[in-house]
Structure formats: C-alpha cells, structure tokens
C-alpha cells in the first residue's frame, strides 16, 4: 500500500514536469518569425517621407499564421509601422486582422502584403479590402 502511494505521487510529478516542459517549449519555439527580412519591395530610407500624404487610403486584411500576440502580431505591426508611407498600422492577434492607413500614391496593396510576408515565412495575407 505504501509503495503504491509513492508511485502515484512520483507519476503526478512526472506528468506535471512534462506539462511544464511542453509549455516552455511551445513558448520559445512558437514564434520563430521574429526577424525582419532584409528583402524588401519598399524603400525604407527615402528622404521625402515627411511629405504630406497625397492619397491616404485605409485597408483591412486578414493575416494567417500568427501563433502569439507578443511575438507574431507585435512584430508584424512594428514592421508595418516602420515602413515609409504607412501612417498607422494596428494588428489584432485575436481576430487575425490588420487595419492600416497608407499613401496609395506611394505604395500598393502588394507592397504592404510583401512587408507582412517578409516578416516571416509562416504568414499569409488574405482578403485585402480597401476601406473608403
């Protein structure tokens, strides 16, 4: 009787340890896309970026492949916001959507999608929609 109690107690500790290890492994490997690619279609250092936006447009898009809010969504949002001629970008992890304002005379929707794709190979942009 005494031996079976210690056996069950040790099995619970082993299970607990395995769960903790699995959670830590998912945390550290879940967001592999944390580097901004050096490839780009958009010029990030053009000196006339301070020029007023001639043709501001808003778009909404779905972004598939995000697995966390802190790594994935935040990194995509950061890269969109540091792109020239994107005035404002907000990425929502829960809804898997991004909304942004950009200068349509300077950027195309393909350029914007490319910024997301350059952020990480696991991301996919779908349902780009211009908002009036």
Order of alpha helices (4+ residues) and beta strands (2+ residues): alpha-beta-alpha-beta-beta-alpha-beta
